Amino acid sequence: MNNSYSSPISDDPDEYPKVTQADLDRATFRVGLKPAPRKRRVTILLDTGLVEYFKAKAGERGYQTLINDTLRQVMGRDDLEERLRRVIREELHREVLQPGAR
């Protein structure tokens, strides 16, 4: 049995097709087998004190990563706050309609 594999692509890296920005834009970035969200480059102006704070706190991690994580945590808190408010409203509404029905 012949186990040889014939590849149409050369071993010479100069002969590989060039990757263009359009190729990258069409690509699906994955972590494992799951698609991973891309990051978007933005330009914002932050107070100098904020940048210095995050740089001091971040250490080796990188202050931009720490800012990203902090913003993600705030998003999670907003979701939690909204859920808690909804549950409280539902419970209050239920108590008004059926007092002491627990």
TORBA-836097 format. One record per residue (C-alpha): residue number from 1; x negated, y negated, z. Coordinates in steps of 0.1 Angstrom, whole numbers. Each point is the difference from the previous one (the first is absolute). Example, Ala and Ser with C-alpha at 12.3 -4.5 7.8 and 13.67 -1.06 7.14 Angstrom:
// TORBA-836097
[1 [-123 45 78]],
[2 [-14 -34 -7]],
//
This chain:
// TORBA-836097
[1 [0 0 0]],
[2 [-14 -34 -9]],
[3 [5 -26 27]],
[4 [-17 -28 -18]],
[5 [19 -33 -3]],
[6 [-4 -22 -29]],
[7 [7 -37 8]],
[8 [6 -25 -28]],
[9 [-15 -27 23]],
[10 [-37 -4 -1]],
[11 [-22 1 31]],
[12 [-13 -34 -10]],
[13 [17 -27 20]],
[14 [-5 -25 -28]],
[15 [24 20 -21]],
[16 [29 -1 25]],
[17 [29 -23 -9]],
[18 [-1 -34 16]],
[19 [26 -6 27]],
[20 [19 -32 -6]],
[21 [21 -22 23]],
[22 [30 13 -18]],
[23 [-10 36 9]],
[24 [-3 -11 37]],
[25 [34 -18 -1]],
[26 [17 32 -13]],
[27 [-18 22 25]],
[28 [18 16 30]],
[29 [-21 -3 30]],
[30 [4 30 24]],
[31 [-10 11 34]],
[32 [1 37 -1]],
[33 [29 8 -23]],
[34 [22 -30 11]],
[35 [-1 -33 -18]],
[36 [-18 -26 21]],
[37 [11 -36 0]],
[38 [-24 -24 -17]],
[39 [-13 -30 17]],
[40 [5 -34 -17]],
[41 [-26 -27 0]],
[42 [14 -33 13]],
[43 [-16 -33 9]],
[44 [13 -17 32]],
[45 [-13 -27 22]],
[46 [-2 10 37]],
[47 [-10 -21 30]],
[48 [-37 3 7]],
[49 [8 11 35]],
[50 [21 29 -13]],
[51 [-27 12 -23]],
[52 [-27 -3 27]],
[53 [23 19 25]],
[54 [6 29 -24]],
[55 [-37 2 -10]],
[56 [-10 2 36]],
[57 [26 26 8]],
[58 [-6 21 -31]],
[59 [-36 9 4]],
[60 [-11 26 -26]],
[61 [36 6 -12]],
[62 [3 -32 -20]],
[63 [21 -29 10]],
[64 [23 2 -31]],
[65 [9 36 10]],
[66 [8 -12 35]],
[67 [22 -29 -13]],
[68 [18 25 -23]],
[69 [6 24 29]],
[70 [13 -28 22]],
[71 [24 -12 -27]],
[72 [12 36 -5]],
[73 [7 3 38]],
[74 [20 -32 0]],
[75 [21 15 -29]],
[76 [6 31 21]],
[77 [11 -21 30]],
[78 [24 -20 -21]],
[79 [16 33 -12]],
[80 [2 12 37]],
[81 [15 -32 11]],
[82 [27 1 -27]],
[83 [8 36 8]],
[84 [3 -8 37]],
[85 [23 -30 -7]],
[86 [22 22 -22]],
[87 [3 27 26]],
[88 [9 -25 27]],
[89 [26 -16 -22]],
[90 [15 34 -7]],
[91 [1 9 36]],
[92 [15 -33 10]],
[93 [26 3 -27]],
[94 [8 36 11]],
[95 [4 -12 36]],
[96 [24 -28 -11]],
[97 [22 25 -20]],
[98 [-2 28 26]],
[99 [-9 -13 34]],
[100 [-16 27 23]],
[101 [3 27 -27]],
[102 [-33 16 8]],
//
